[in-house]
Amino acid sequence: MTPFLTHSGIAVPLLNDNIDTDQIIPSREMKTVSKTGLAAGLFAGQRYSEGRTPNPDFALNQTKFDGASILLSGKNFGCGSSREHAVWALKDYGFRAVIAESFGEIFYNNCVRNGVLPIQMQAKDILNLGARVAVDLPNQTANKIAFDIGQGDKTMLIEGLDMIGQTLIHKANIGAFFERDKISNPWKY
């Protein structure tokens, strides 16, 4: 994964509460088990009208949000199913961060494990961010507004680690354990 240190980009507001994973990527849009090829299905229920015609009222279809890489939202973003495709679709579209009042727990964890920074902020702070947002993860700020993130999640994002990469940091210790275990419990091997 690409390490996340700082990022500056256009912010697109979808400031509704309870945007669930089925809204983020409807099940009918999940035509692959790959982490790529999902961008076209992102928010398909709102982005498209009959015949897959772009809905001009939906923010992602407005030219002022072309190239948006930061998503602003309300409470409980990513609630619903544990659909990892939702994060994959956001990332495939080009989003590097999602800033919301709160997140569905599984969605939040899926973001971190896939290199998308989930930032939790109060509504008034989200509204004050503006159309362009500069995120500084090491200093935990978005447009100089502070946010909290767990140290383990922060480390995974800064170092560009997934769960396997995080485990492999301890490869020497794991190997040493198995060498000791082979001596004390040879029947296992």
Order of alpha helices (4+ residues) and beta strands (2+ residues): beta-alpha-alpha-beta-alpha-beta-alpha-beta-alpha-beta-beta-beta-alpha-alpha-alpha
